[in-house]
Amino acid sequence: MNILISIVSLLIFVLASVPVHASTLRVVTKENAIREYCKFFSPVKLKVRYNDRLDAISKEGDWFRVRFKGIKGCIHKTAVEEKTFTFSGILGSRTQAASSDEVALAGKGFNPEVENSFKSKYPELNFQTIDMIEKYKIPEDKLLRFIKSGGLNLPQ
Amino acid sequence: MKKTILLLLVIIVSLSGCRGLEVKGVSKPMDILASSIVPVAKAARPISDEEEYYLGRAVAAKILSSYPLSKDTKVVEYVNMVGQTIALHSDKPYTYGGYHFAVLESDEINAFACPGGIIFITKGTINATRNEDELAAVLAHEVAHINNRDGVKSIKQSRWLEVVKIIGSKTVKEAGSERIPRLVKLFEGSINDVFKTLVVTGYSRSQEYAADTKALTYLSRAGYNPKALEDFLQRLYSQNRTSQRGILKTHPATMNRIKNVKKNMPVKTAAITPARTKRFNRIVK
C-alpha cells in the first residue's frame, strides 16, 4: 500500500513541476503569417494578428507547425510566445493564472492610449513620418530576388 | 502509518496550487500567500515587445526633430533591402512592429537603433561605406542592438518599476483619469533615457562590443563578408582620429572595437560578389 502511495505521489510531484508539450502559441507581432513550409519566403496561407492563439502541432528548428482556423502551416518562433503547460497548469494552477494576468497587463503600460496623450502634449513631434516609415515595405518577391542576385544566403 | 500520512501530505501540498481544490484550512492561507507573491512577479515583469515598440516610435520621432529624413527613394529602398536581409538572418527576425530602415539627411557619420526596430542611418555613413558589405556591416551592428534590447536597457529601473506599479495597482485602475497622465510622464522619462543614450552618451563598451560580435555572425549567416565591419572601422579610425562628432562621440575607442572584431572574426568569410559591387555603385556612388 505504502509503495503504491509513494509511486502515485512521486508521479504527481514530477508532473506538477515538469512542463509537458506546449499546445497553444500566442502571436506577439502586430501581424504575421502562417506559411506553407517552415522557411522564410514560403507561400503565405493565412495572415495572423497580435494575440491570435494558434494550436502548436510540432516544432521544426526555428519554426512551429501550427493550426489556426482549420488551416495548417508554419510560423517562426520569434513571432509567437510559447505557452507551456504543466500538469498543475492543466488543472488551473496559480502559476498559470499569474501568467495570464501578466499577459493582460502587457498592453497596459506604454500603449496607443499613452502614445496619443504624449502626441497631444508634443504636437511638434512628427509621428506622421514615423507612420510613413513603418508603412514602407519591400515586397517579399523583390527581397528574394535581391538576396539571390547578390549571391547571398537565403535565411532558414 | 506515519509514513502514509506524510505521503498524503506531500500529495496535498503538490495539489494545493490547483484551482477549485478546496481543502479546509489549506486553501485560504494559500490564497493569501499567492496574493502576496503575485505583485512581486508583476513588478519583475520586463517591458513587453509591444511597449518597446511604442517607446521606439516616440524615440524615432524625437530623433527626427534633430535630423531631417532623406527623400532619396532609391537609396532608401536599397538600405531597406540590405537591412531586411540582415534582420532575417538575425536572432530575432520578427519584432512586434518589424524592422524599418530610414535614411537621415546628414553628413555626420552615425546610425541609431530605436527600440522595437526602426533604424536610422545618415547619408554621411552611407557615403563613408565602400561597398554593400560595409553598409550591411553598419546595419548589422544596429540590428544587433535591437536584438539585444540595448535601447530598453537604458531606461532607469526605478522608472519602469513605477510603470509596473501603476498598471498593477487596483486603486489607480479605478481612478483611470489619473493613470494616463502618470504613465505619460513615465513614458516621456523613458524616451529621454533612451534618446540620451542613443544620441548623447552612447551604449556601454560591453554593449557595443557585443553588438559588433553579433553583427559578424549576422553578416556571415547572410553571406556578406564579415571582414567588411573591420574594414569600415579601420577606415573610420584612420580618417577621423581627432574627430569627436557622431558615431565617434557615442562609441568606444574605434581601435578597441577593431581589436574586438578581429578577435571574433569568423574563420570562413565570403567574398564580395561583382553583382553586389555593381548595384552598390549604381545606387550609392
HADDOCK unambig.tbl for C-alpha pairs under 7 A between the chains (distance, minus, plus):
assign (segid A and resid 2 and name CA) (segid B and resid 4 and name CA) 6.33 0.50 0.50
assign (segid A and resid 5 and name CA) (segid B and resid 7 and name CA) 6.93 0.50 0.50
assign (segid A and resid 6 and name CA) (segid B and resid 7 and name CA) 6.62 0.50 0.50
assign (segid A and resid 9 and name CA) (segid B and resid 7 and name CA) 6.83 0.50 0.50
assign (segid A and resid 9 and name CA) (segid B and resid 10 and name CA) 6.84 0.50 0.50
assign (segid A and resid 9 and name CA) (segid B and resid 11 and name CA) 5.44 0.50 0.50
assign (segid A and resid 13 and name CA) (segid B and resid 14 and name CA) 5.94 0.50 0.50
assign (segid A and resid 28 and name CA) (segid B and resid 96 and name CA) 6.18 0.50 0.50
assign (segid A and resid 29 and name CA) (segid B and resid 95 and name CA) 6.08 0.50 0.50
assign (segid A and resid 29 and name CA) (segid B and resid 96 and name CA) 3.80 0.50 0.50
assign (segid A and resid 29 and name CA) (segid B and resid 97 and name CA) 6.30 0.50 0.50
assign (segid A and resid 30 and name CA) (segid B and resid 96 and name CA) 5.39 0.50 0.50
assign (segid A and resid 30 and name CA) (segid B and resid 97 and name CA) 5.75 0.50 0.50
assign (segid A and resid 78 and name CA) (segid B and resid 92 and name CA) 6.00 0.50 0.50
assign (segid A and resid 78 and name CA) (segid B and resid 93 and name CA) 6.87 0.50 0.50
assign (segid A and resid 78 and name CA) (segid B and resid 94 and name CA) 5.75 0.50 0.50
assign (segid A and resid 79 and name CA) (segid B and resid 94 and name CA) 5.77 0.50 0.50
assign (segid A and resid 88 and name CA) (segid B and resid 18 and name CA) 6.22 0.50 0.50
assign (segid A and resid 91 and name CA) (segid B and resid 18 and name CA) 5.82 0.50 0.50
assign (segid A and resid 91 and name CA) (segid B and resid 19 and name CA) 6.87 0.50 0.50
assign (segid A and resid 92 and name CA) (segid B and resid 18 and name CA) 5.62 0.50 0.50
assign (segid A and resid 92 and name CA) (segid B and resid 19 and name CA) 5.30 0.50 0.50
assign (segid A and resid 93 and name CA) (segid B and resid 17 and name CA) 5.20 0.50 0.50
assign (segid A and resid 93 and name CA) (segid B and resid 18 and name CA) 4.52 0.50 0.50
assign (segid A and resid 93 and name CA) (segid B and resid 19 and name CA) 5.70 0.50 0.50
assign (segid A and resid 94 and name CA) (segid B and resid 17 and name CA) 5.84 0.50 0.50
assign (segid A and resid 94 and name CA) (segid B and resid 18 and name CA) 6.92 0.50 0.50
assign (segid A and resid 98 and name CA) (segid B and resid 38 and name CA) 6.59 0.50 0.50
assign (segid A and resid 102 and name CA) (segid B and resid 42 and name CA) 6.63 0.50 0.50
assign (segid A and resid 105 and name CA) (segid B and resid 167 and name CA) 6.85 0.50 0.50
assign (segid A and resid 106 and name CA) (segid B and resid 48 and name CA) 6.09 0.50 0.50
assign (segid A and resid 108 and name CA) (segid B and resid 167 and name CA) 6.20 0.50 0.50
assign (segid A and resid 109 and name CA) (segid B and resid 51 and name CA) 6.64 0.50 0.50
assign (segid A and resid 109 and name CA) (segid B and resid 163 and name CA) 6.51 0.50 0.50
assign (segid A and resid 109 and name CA) (segid B and resid 167 and name CA) 6.35 0.50 0.50
assign (segid A and resid 110 and name CA) (segid B and resid 51 and name CA) 4.83 0.50 0.50
assign (segid A and resid 110 and name CA) (segid B and resid 54 and name CA) 6.32 0.50 0.50
assign (segid A and resid 110 and name CA) (segid B and resid 187 and name CA) 6.75 0.50 0.50
assign (segid A and resid 111 and name CA) (segid B and resid 51 and name CA) 6.20 0.50 0.50
assign (segid A and resid 111 and name CA) (segid B and resid 54 and name CA) 6.35 0.50 0.50
assign (segid A and resid 114 and name CA) (segid B and resid 180 and name CA) 6.31 0.50 0.50
assign (segid A and resid 114 and name CA) (segid B and resid 183 and name CA) 6.76 0.50 0.50
assign (segid A and resid 114 and name CA) (segid B and resid 184 and name CA) 5.65 0.50 0.50
assign (segid A and resid 115 and name CA) (segid B and resid 54 and name CA) 6.93 0.50 0.50
assign (segid A and resid 117 and name CA) (segid B and resid 184 and name CA) 6.82 0.50 0.50
assign (segid A and resid 118 and name CA) (segid B and resid 184 and name CA) 6.04 0.50 0.50
assign (segid A and resid 125 and name CA) (segid B and resid 61 and name CA) 5.69 0.50 0.50
assign (segid A and resid 125 and name CA) (segid B and resid 62 and name CA) 6.36 0.50 0.50
assign (segid A and resid 125 and name CA) (segid B and resid 65 and name CA) 6.63 0.50 0.50
assign (segid A and resid 126 and name CA) (segid B and resid 61 and name CA) 5.50 0.50 0.50
assign (segid A and resid 127 and name CA) (segid B and resid 61 and name CA) 5.78 0.50 0.50
assign (segid A and resid 130 and name CA) (segid B and resid 57 and name CA) 6.69 0.50 0.50
assign (segid A and resid 130 and name CA) (segid B and resid 61 and name CA) 6.47 0.50 0.50
assign (segid A and resid 133 and name CA) (segid B and resid 100 and name CA) 6.60 0.50 0.50
assign (segid A and resid 133 and name CA) (segid B and resid 102 and name CA) 6.87 0.50 0.50
assign (segid A and resid 134 and name CA) (segid B and resid 100 and name CA) 6.09 0.50 0.50
assign (segid A and resid 143 and name CA) (segid B and resid 81 and name CA) 6.18 0.50 0.50
assign (segid A and resid 149 and name CA) (segid B and resid 275 and name CA) 6.92 0.50 0.50
assign (segid A and resid 150 and name CA) (segid B and resid 273 and name CA) 6.93 0.50 0.50
assign (segid A and resid 150 and name CA) (segid B and resid 275 and name CA) 5.64 0.50 0.50
assign (segid A and resid 150 and name CA) (segid B and resid 276 and name CA) 5.19 0.50 0.50
assign (segid A and resid 151 and name CA) (segid B and resid 273 and name CA) 6.75 0.50 0.50
assign (segid A and resid 152 and name CA) (segid B and resid 222 and name CA) 5.89 0.50 0.50
assign (segid A and resid 152 and name CA) (segid B and resid 223 and name CA) 4.73 0.50 0.50
assign (segid A and resid 152 and name CA) (segid B and resid 224 and name CA) 6.80 0.50 0.50
assign (segid A and resid 153 and name CA) (segid B and resid 222 and name CA) 5.09 0.50 0.50
assign (segid A and resid 153 and name CA) (segid B and resid 223 and name CA) 5.24 0.50 0.50
assign (segid A and resid 155 and name CA) (segid B and resid 88 and name CA) 6.15 0.50 0.50
assign (segid A and resid 155 and name CA) (segid B and resid 89 and name CA) 5.64 0.50 0.50
